[in-house]
Amino acid sequence: MAKDNRNKTAKKKGKGGRILTITVLVFFVLVIIFGVVLAQMLKSTSQKKDTSTSDVNVYDTTPTALQNKVAYYVVGLLGENEETGVTERLTIVCHDKKKNTLNILEVPQDTYLGDSEQWAVKKAGEVWGNPAPLDWCEFEGKRIFKAEIEEHQTAGHTVTQKKGSQWYNVVSIFNEQYSLPVDGYFFLSQASFVKLVDLLGGIDVDLEAAMELGGIKYGKGVKTLDGAGALAYALQRDKGVEGDIARIVRQRKVFLALFQRLCAQSKDQLNNDTLAPLMKGSTPIRTNLSTADTVKLVLDMAKITPDKMTAQVIPGEAASSNANSYYSVHRAELAAVLNADFHPYDNAVTEGDLQVTELASGKEANPHRQVLSDIAVDQTGMAQPSTDTTTTQTQKTE
């Protein structure tokens, strides 16, 4: 009698079918995993390429944990040619929100920056008009430095150059040289400065002598200057580093008066009469803050009185290198100033944190430190009249 092999054949076919099914499933799982990995790689590559400009203007800001305590703002007055000229005033303001104080650090035009590739020039005042181009890795979507170019090119990455940013190059002076964060910046062209002063009804400044400013003759003493007169007064200077520092000290009168006038305005006035009209015009202030945020900042600072404001020139001395004149910052003295007045809530700065190249350091610096109540004058038109008195009269020129 022949053996019945049908059951064995059926078992073999069933086992073979299961193996085939498992093999197919494993294959599809591998295909899916490969597809997911490939998609992630492609997505990562495309993201790097899509964000090729994301880090061009990245700079250091106040750490999140300290933002309710302190903030830092760069304030500058641009040259007559606002694209290629030197900055006529360059400062950083530390706003201590807990103590309600302002500390102002002023940087002379000829301040020496050293040989860093961060900047295309060696003087702080020339940085705005000469922004350094950025070497850029297109694959990684970030700025690289000259020493890294060959490495990136060897890896097959495309390296290009991007146009440098004016405000970023200036802000990086404070980040890189002085180890200070920057939360906002305000760069006034000369046209925007003149317009703002005029929108505020002028500013009152104590003139140290009779002089002609903006085509108008003024006598000695407290006078109300229009925009053109205020600009002319702010720009007066003698030659050399000492002439620049004397001008910086004199400019304090102008910018304090401008601050007082702004802070005397109501929210409606700022929005309807001064800041908003200026920002919507043809010569707005160059800033990273919106008009609404700028108005809020002015209102937040409105209660800070001049006796709570201190200004000082960054410590240093006149020096020369390769037949060029510079202002050489004193690293040790700067560290002391920063720790005393500009780092109230975080770790102390050391000399090693400051990327400053000293050309000279033997002479004790005179920072011309000044509490601004020493030069403050009452701004006409600011006093609130009572119900039965007349308003304050604007002072006339002599």
Helices and strands as residue ranges (DSSP letters): H 6-50, G 64-66, E 70-77, E 89-96, E 101-106, G 124-126, E 134-137, E 142-144, H 146-154, E 159-162, H 166-172, I 173-177, E 184-188, H 190-199, E 203-207, E 211-213, E 216-218, E 221-225, H 227-235, H 240-263, H 267-272, H 275-280, E 286-287, H 291-301, G 306-308, E 309-313, E 316-321, E 324-329, H 331-341, G 351-353, E 370-371, G 372-374
